[in-house]
Structures are given as structure tokens and as C-alpha cells.
Amino acid sequence: LMLSKMRAKTYKVKAAHDELAKKMEERGDPAAAKAGERVQFIRYSGGAENIEDPLQVLDKGLPIDYEWYLTNQLKQPILKLFEMVMSKTDAERKLFSLSARCAGTGAKVKQ
């Protein structure tokens, strides 16, 4: 679940991974990435820019945003794999619809 991005010297707009590196520097974290180094992070639940150093996620018990990882990191590669045996529409419906996610859980879904 750990992601990483290269930290540049400057940014025209705020970049979440750069802000995290700055926050780590302010905490005195020796692992804080400098320009040209990679910032490692995990996305946790609670908002669009909620990323944190993996050790902080573990130490603070922050809830990992599994839905974001599924939607933004795994969904497209999984759909491409299944397109070899079915249409993209069928694959998306069968794998990522609310009904498919609730299948086998006993949850009832209104159609």
C-alpha cells in the first residue's frame, strides 16, 4: 500500500507529498525526503490529501483508505486483465458494482 513520489526543488502548486516531507522536517524526522529523493507515504481515510509517513500511520493507528486504493490504483489494471475474457462493461459491473461487493456478505442491495 505504500506509494512514493519524487520530491522536486520547487512546485507551482502545493503537492501533497511535498507537504508531507515538510511536515516530517518540522517533526525532526531524519527520514524526511530532500529534493530529488522519493517521499514514501500511505493514504489514510478522511479526505483527498490525507497522506502520511508509513511509520506514522502505524504508530497513530490511522485508518487506511482501502476504497481509494481499489478505485485509483487497482481498478483499471484489473479491468484490463478481465477484458481478455469479457467486455469492460461486464467486468466493471461484475467486479466493482455495489451488488458484487455485497455478494456473499448477506447484505441486501436494492436494485
N, CA and C atoms as an extended XYZ file, in Angstrom:
333
Properties=species:S:1:pos:R:3:atomname:S:1:resname:S:1:resid:I:1 pbc="F F F"
N         0.805       -1.207        0.000 N   LEU     1
C         0.000        0.000        0.000 CA  LEU     1
C         0.845        1.266        0.000 C   LEU     1
N         2.126        1.094        0.209 N   MET     2
C         2.987        2.265        0.250 CA  MET     2
C         3.228        2.798       -1.162 C   MET     2
N         3.069        4.093       -1.301 N   LEU     3
C         3.332        4.782       -2.562 CA  LEU     3
C         4.524        5.701       -2.345 C   LEU     3
N         5.102        6.174       -3.445 N   SER     4
C         6.191        7.147       -3.319 CA  SER     4
C         6.197        8.053       -4.540 C   SER     4
N         6.645        9.273       -4.312 N   LYS     5
C         6.790       10.250       -5.397 CA  LYS     5
C         8.093       10.999       -5.189 C   LYS     5
N         8.696       11.382       -6.306 N   MET     6
C         9.948       12.131       -6.259 CA  MET     6
C         9.657       13.561       -5.806 C   MET     6
N        10.469       14.063       -4.907 N   ARG     7
C        10.313       15.433       -4.432 CA  ARG     7
C        11.171       16.363       -5.289 C   ARG     7
N        10.541       17.363       -5.873 N   ALA     8
C        11.242       18.343       -6.702 CA  ALA     8
C        11.763       19.490       -5.830 C   ALA     8
N        12.570       20.345       -6.440 N   LYS     9
C        13.092       21.502       -5.699 CA  LYS     9
C        11.999       22.533       -5.455 C   LYS     9
N        11.156       22.762       -6.476 N   THR    10
C        10.085       23.746       -6.353 CA  THR    10
C         8.811       23.207       -6.992 C   THR    10
N         7.689       23.763       -6.575 N   TYR    11
C         6.381       23.411       -7.122 CA  TYR    11
C         5.592       24.685       -7.395 C   TYR    11
N         4.849       24.704       -8.495 N   LYS    12
C         3.991       25.850       -8.810 CA  LYS    12
C         2.745       25.840       -7.938 C   LYS    12
N         2.253       24.647       -7.630 N   VAL    13
C         1.105       24.476       -6.740 CA  VAL    13
C         1.497       23.483       -5.650 C   VAL    13
N         0.732       23.470       -4.571 N   LYS    14
C         1.042       22.558       -3.486 CA  LYS    14
C         0.925       21.110       -3.950 C   LYS    14
N         1.883       20.314       -3.559 N   ALA    15
C         1.870       18.883       -3.837 CA  ALA    15
C         1.820       18.164       -2.489 C   ALA    15
N         0.897       17.234       -2.370 N   ALA    16
C         0.683       16.559       -1.086 CA  ALA    16
C         1.950       15.894       -0.562 C   ALA    16
N         2.708       15.242       -1.444 N   HIS    17
C         3.915       14.556       -0.975 CA  HIS    17
C         4.988       15.548       -0.520 C   HIS    17
N         5.033       16.730       -1.139 N   ASP    18
C         5.968       17.761       -0.709 CA  ASP    18
C         5.549       18.316        0.657 C   ASP    18
N         4.248       18.516        0.832 N   GLU    19
C         3.739       18.999        2.123 CA  GLU    19
C         4.048       17.992        3.230 C   GLU    19
N         3.926       16.702        2.905 N   LEU    20
C         4.258       15.665        3.882 CA  LEU    20
C         5.737       15.726        4.244 C   LEU    20
N         6.604       15.881        3.247 N   ALA    21
C         8.043       15.978        3.512 CA  ALA    21
C         8.352       17.180        4.410 C   ALA    21
N         7.680       18.301        4.170 N   LYS    22
C         7.867       19.488        5.008 CA  LYS    22
C         7.413       19.210        6.444 C   LYS    22
N         6.270       18.525        6.572 N   LYS    23
C         5.749       18.185        7.901 CA  LYS    23
C         6.734       17.267        8.633 C   LYS    23
N         7.312       16.325        7.896 N   MET    24
C         8.294       15.426        8.501 CA  MET    24
C         9.534       16.191        8.946 C   MET    24
N         9.965       17.170        8.137 N   GLU    25
C        11.110       18.009        8.509 CA  GLU    25
C        10.814       18.776        9.792 C   GLU    25
N         9.588       19.332        9.891 N   GLU    26
C         9.197       20.089       11.082 CA  GLU    26
C         9.179       19.209       12.326 C   GLU    26
N         8.841       17.933       12.159 N   ARG    27
C         8.838       16.990       13.286 CA  ARG    27
C        10.254       16.552       13.650 C   ARG    27
N        11.225       16.913       12.809 N   GLY    28
C        12.596       16.492       13.049 CA  GLY    28
C        12.849       15.055       12.628 C   GLY    28
N        12.027       14.554       11.733 N   ASP    29
C        12.144       13.181       11.259 CA  ASP    29
C        13.358       13.062       10.336 C   ASP    29
N        14.340       12.231       10.688 N   PRO    30
C        15.531       12.098        9.844 CA  PRO    30
C        15.230       11.434        8.492 C   PRO    30
N        14.076       10.796        8.353 N   ALA    31
C        13.696       10.146        7.096 CA  ALA    31
C        13.035       11.110        6.113 C   ALA    31
N        12.891       12.379        6.486 N   ALA    32
C        12.249       13.356        5.601 CA  ALA    32
C        13.033       13.472        4.301 C   ALA    32
N        12.329       13.331        3.183 N   ALA    33
C        12.974       13.373        1.862 CA  ALA    33
C        13.394       14.790        1.506 C   ALA    33
N        14.528       14.883        0.878 N   LYS    34
C        15.014       16.161        0.348 CA  LYS    34
C        14.736       16.183       -1.150 C   LYS    34
N        14.933       17.338       -1.781 N   ALA    35
C        14.707       17.449       -3.220 CA  ALA    35
C        15.517       16.382       -3.953 C   ALA    35
N        14.855       15.707       -4.894 N   GLY    36
C        15.499       14.651       -5.651 CA  GLY    36
C        15.341       13.272       -5.035 C   GLY    36
N        14.814       13.208       -3.818 N   GLU    37
C        14.568       11.919       -3.154 CA  GLU    37
C        13.087       11.582       -3.209 C   GLU    37
N        12.782       10.335       -2.979 N   ARG    38
C        11.391        9.892       -3.010 CA  ARG    38
C        10.762       10.023       -1.631 C   ARG    38
N         9.505       10.502       -1.614 N   VAL    39
C         8.719       10.610       -0.393 CA  VAL    39
C         7.805        9.385       -0.355 C   VAL    39
N         7.945        8.558        0.658 N   GLN    40
C         7.080        7.391        0.799 CA  GLN    40
C         5.891        7.768        1.669 C   GLN    40
N         4.715        7.262        1.277 N   PHE    41
C         3.509        7.613        2.029 CA  PHE    41
C         2.431        6.561        1.859 C   PHE    41
N         1.473        6.622        2.766 N   ILE    42
C         0.266        5.795        2.711 CA  ILE    42
C        -0.919        6.744        2.791 C   ILE    42
N        -1.941        6.490        1.986 N   ARG    43
C        -3.154        7.311        2.015 CA  ARG    43
C        -4.079        6.749        3.092 C   ARG    43
N        -4.545        7.629        3.984 N   TYR    44
C        -5.462        7.195        5.032 CA  TYR    44
C        -6.812        7.881        4.859 C   TYR    44
N        -7.836        7.319        5.474 N   SER    45
C        -9.212        7.806        5.310 CA  SER    45
C        -9.397        9.181        5.920 C   SER    45
N       -10.289        9.961        5.298 N   GLY    46
C       -10.646       11.236        5.870 CA  GLY    46
C       -10.592       12.418        4.926 C   GLY    46
N       -10.057       12.275        3.735 N   GLY    47
C       -10.021       13.400        2.818 CA  GLY    47
C        -9.111       13.153        1.633 C   GLY    47
N        -9.141       14.091        0.699 N   ALA    48
C        -8.415       13.929       -0.565 CA  ALA    48
C        -6.900       13.941       -0.385 C   ALA    48
N        -6.393       14.732        0.513 N   GLU    49
C        -4.949       14.880        0.661 CA  GLU    49
C        -4.417       14.238        1.937 C   GLU    49
N        -5.090       13.230        2.441 N   ASN    50
C        -4.667       12.591        3.675 CA  ASN    50
C        -3.621       11.524        3.397 C   ASN    50
N        -2.365       11.958        3.399 N   ILE    51
C        -1.268       11.019        3.262 CA  ILE    51
C        -0.337       11.219        4.450 C   ILE    51
N         0.343       10.156        4.806 N   GLU    52
C         1.241       10.236        5.953 CA  GLU    52
C         2.370        9.236        5.770 C   GLU    52
N         3.452        9.475        6.468 N   ASP    53
C         4.590        8.575        6.504 CA  ASP    53
C         4.113        7.214        7.015 C   ASP    53
N         4.531        6.115        6.385 N   PRO    54
C         4.053        4.790        6.802 CA  PRO    54
C         4.231        4.491        8.287 C   PRO    54
N         5.344        4.908        8.880 N   LEU    55
C         5.536        4.650       10.308 CA  LEU    55
C         4.539        5.415       11.162 C   LEU    55
N         4.199        6.641       10.746 N   GLN    56
C         3.207        7.430       11.476 CA  GLN    56
C         1.819        6.783       11.381 C   GLN    56
N         1.504        6.229       10.205 N   VAL    57
C         0.216        5.543       10.032 CA  VAL    57
C         0.119        4.396       11.024 C   VAL    57
N         1.200        3.624       11.148 N   LEU    58
C         1.205        2.508       12.095 CA  LEU    58
C         1.163        2.990       13.537 C   LEU    58
N         2.014        3.962       13.878 N   ASP    59
C         2.093        4.461       15.253 CA  ASP    59
C         0.783        5.083       15.722 C   ASP    59
N         0.128        5.847       14.851 N   LYS    60
C        -1.108        6.542       15.222 CA  LYS    60
C        -2.355        5.701       14.980 C   LYS    60
N        -2.195        4.554       14.326 N   GLY    61
C        -3.350        3.710       14.023 CA  GLY    61
C        -4.323        4.374       13.057 C   GLY    61
N        -3.792        5.136       12.096 N   LEU    62
C        -4.661        5.826       11.132 CA  LEU    62
C        -5.341        4.806       10.222 C   LEU    62
N        -6.628        5.008        9.917 N   PRO    63
C        -7.351        4.056        9.066 CA  PRO    63
C        -6.949        4.208        7.599 C   PRO    63
N        -6.465        3.141        7.001 N   ILE    64
C        -6.035        3.168        5.602 CA  ILE    64
C        -7.259        3.289        4.698 C   ILE    64
N        -7.150        4.112        3.681 N   ASP    65
C        -8.258        4.356        2.749 CA  ASP    65
C        -8.260        3.279        1.654 C   ASP    65
N        -8.754        2.098        1.998 N   TYR    66
C        -8.759        0.970        1.073 CA  TYR    66
C        -9.607        1.247       -0.159 C   TYR    66
N       -10.693        1.989       -0.005 N   GLU    67
C       -11.555        2.323       -1.145 CA  GLU    67
C       -10.778        3.138       -2.184 C   GLU    67
N        -9.952        4.083       -1.727 N   TRP    68
C        -9.142        4.883       -2.649 CA  TRP    68
C        -8.166        3.998       -3.412 C   TRP    68
N        -7.499        3.091       -2.700 N   TYR    69
C        -6.543        2.195       -3.363 CA  TYR    69
C        -7.242        1.336       -4.411 C   TYR    69
N        -8.413        0.819       -4.077 N   LEU    70
C        -9.150       -0.012       -5.018 CA  LEU    70
C        -9.545        0.789       -6.257 C   LEU    70
N       -10.104        1.971       -6.050 N   THR    71
C       -10.592        2.800       -7.146 CA  THR    71
C        -9.477        3.415       -7.982 C   THR    71
N        -8.424        3.896       -7.338 N   ASN    72
C        -7.400        4.664       -8.034 CA  ASN    72
C        -6.122        3.910       -8.393 C   ASN    72
N        -5.873        2.800       -7.762 N   GLN    73
C        -4.643        2.073       -8.041 CA  GLN    73
C        -4.873        0.699       -8.673 C   GLN    73
N        -5.961        0.050       -8.310 N   LEU    74
C        -6.170       -1.331       -8.753 CA  LEU    74
C        -7.242       -1.517       -9.820 C   LEU    74
N        -8.245       -0.669       -9.830 N   LYS    75
C        -9.400       -0.884      -10.702 CA  LYS    75
C        -9.035       -1.002      -12.184 C   LYS    75
N        -8.315       -0.047      -12.743 N   GLN    76
C        -8.012       -0.074      -14.178 CA  GLN    76
C        -7.157       -1.271      -14.584 C   GLN    76
N        -6.095       -1.609      -13.855 N   PRO    77
C        -5.334       -2.808      -14.234 CA  PRO    77
C        -6.172       -4.091      -14.143 C   PRO    77
N        -7.031       -4.185      -13.135 N   ILE    78
C        -7.890       -5.370      -13.009 CA  ILE    78
C        -8.864       -5.441      -14.175 C   ILE    78
N        -9.473       -4.300      -14.551 N   LEU    79
C       -10.399       -4.295      -15.678 CA  LEU    79
C        -9.697       -4.698      -16.974 C   LEU    79
N        -8.468       -4.207      -17.180 N   LYS    80
C        -7.732       -4.583      -18.395 CA  LYS    80
C        -7.463       -6.082      -18.436 C   LYS    80
N        -7.168       -6.662      -17.310 N   LEU    81
C        -6.944       -8.100      -17.242 CA  LEU    81
C        -8.212       -8.867      -17.612 C   LEU    81
N        -9.338       -8.463      -17.052 N   PHE    82
C       -10.598       -9.161      -17.307 CA  PHE    82
C       -11.169       -8.884      -18.689 C   PHE    82
N       -10.744       -7.792      -19.337 N   GLU    83
C       -11.196       -7.508      -20.705 CA  GLU    83
C       -10.750       -8.587      -21.693 C   GLU    83
N        -9.805       -9.408      -21.292 N   MET    84
C        -9.379      -10.508      -22.157 CA  MET    84
C       -10.461      -11.583      -22.272 C   MET    84
N       -11.357      -11.651      -21.296 N   VAL    85
C       -12.384      -12.694      -21.306 CA  VAL    85
C       -13.812      -12.154      -21.296 C   VAL    85
N       -13.980      -10.851      -21.130 N   MET    86
C       -15.323      -10.253      -21.141 CA  MET    86
C       -15.208       -8.775      -21.463 C   MET    86
N       -16.323       -8.142      -21.738 N   SER    87
C       -16.299       -6.710      -22.058 CA  SER    87
C       -15.962       -5.904      -20.804 C   SER    87
N       -15.451       -4.696      -21.019 N   LYS    88
C       -15.106       -3.828      -19.893 CA  LYS    88
C       -16.344       -3.523      -19.052 C   LYS    88
N       -17.468       -3.317      -19.723 N   THR    89
C       -18.718       -3.025      -19.013 CA  THR    89
C       -19.103       -4.188      -18.107 C   THR    89
N       -19.040       -5.416      -18.645 N   ASP    90
C       -19.376       -6.594      -17.842 CA  ASP    90
C       -18.403       -6.755      -16.677 C   ASP    90
N       -17.126       -6.569      -16.956 N   ALA    91
C       -16.120       -6.705      -15.907 CA  ALA    91
C       -16.354       -5.685      -14.795 C   ALA    91
N       -16.611       -4.441      -15.183 N   GLU    92
C       -16.836       -3.400      -14.172 CA  GLU    92
C       -18.086       -3.705      -13.355 C   GLU    92
N       -19.139       -4.123      -14.029 N   ARG    93
C       -20.394       -4.439      -13.332 CA  ARG    93
C       -20.201       -5.619      -12.381 C   ARG    93
N       -19.523       -6.659      -12.840 N   LYS    94
C       -19.363       -7.863      -12.028 CA  LYS    94
C       -18.349       -7.695      -10.899 C   LYS    94
N       -17.343       -6.901      -11.120 N   LEU    95
C       -16.277       -6.777      -10.125 CA  LEU    95
C       -16.421       -5.588       -9.190 C   LEU    95
N       -16.992       -4.485       -9.696 N   PHE    96
C       -16.961       -3.262       -8.906 CA  PHE    96
C       -18.313       -2.665       -8.575 C   PHE    96
N       -19.396       -3.326       -8.948 N   SER    97
C       -20.712       -2.783       -8.603 CA  SER    97
C       -20.981       -3.032       -7.127 C   SER    97
N       -21.875       -2.270       -6.567 N   LEU    98
C       -22.243       -2.428       -5.170 CA  LEU    98
C       -22.757       -3.833       -4.911 C   LEU    98
N       -23.541       -4.367       -5.837 N   SER    99
C       -24.074       -5.717       -5.688 CA  SER    99
C       -22.955       -6.742       -5.596 C   SER    99
N       -21.934       -6.589       -6.458 N   ALA   100
C       -20.818       -7.541       -6.458 CA  ALA   100
C       -20.044       -7.469       -5.145 C   ALA   100
N       -19.873       -6.268       -4.612 N   ARG   101
C       -19.120       -6.122       -3.360 CA  ARG   101
C       -19.875       -6.697       -2.180 C   ARG   101
N       -21.217       -6.718       -2.266 N   CYS   102
C       -22.025       -7.224       -1.176 CA  CYS   102
C       -22.317       -8.726       -1.303 C   CYS   102
N       -22.006       -9.299       -2.448 N   ALA   103
C       -22.297      -10.710       -2.689 CA  ALA   103
C       -21.578      -11.559       -1.646 C   ALA   103
N       -22.323      -12.465       -1.046 N   GLY   104
C       -21.752      -13.358       -0.065 CA  GLY   104
C       -21.637      -12.775        1.322 C   GLY   104
N       -22.016      -11.504        1.495 N   THR   105
C       -21.934      -10.907        2.824 CA  THR   105
C       -23.262      -10.972        3.567 C   THR   105
N       -24.313      -11.324        2.832 N   GLY   106
C       -25.636      -11.345        3.444 CA  GLY   106
C       -26.330      -10.005        3.366 C   GLY   106
N       -25.613       -8.969        2.890 N   ALA   107
C       -26.220       -7.640        2.775 CA  ALA   107
C       -27.194       -7.621        1.612 C   ALA   107
N       -28.309       -6.950        1.821 N   LYS   108
C       -29.305       -6.827        0.768 CA  LYS   108
C       -29.130       -5.485        0.074 C   LYS   108
N       -29.107       -5.525       -1.256 N   VAL   109
C       -28.896       -4.314       -2.045 CA  VAL   109
C       -30.127       -4.074       -2.892 C   VAL   109
N       -30.681       -2.855       -2.811 N   LYS   110
C       -31.816       -2.506       -3.651 CA  LYS   110
C       -31.326       -2.230       -5.054 C   LYS   110
N       -31.978       -2.812       -6.046 N   GLN   111
C       -31.580       -2.607       -7.438 CA  GLN   111
C       -32.390       -1.493       -8.056 C   GLN   111
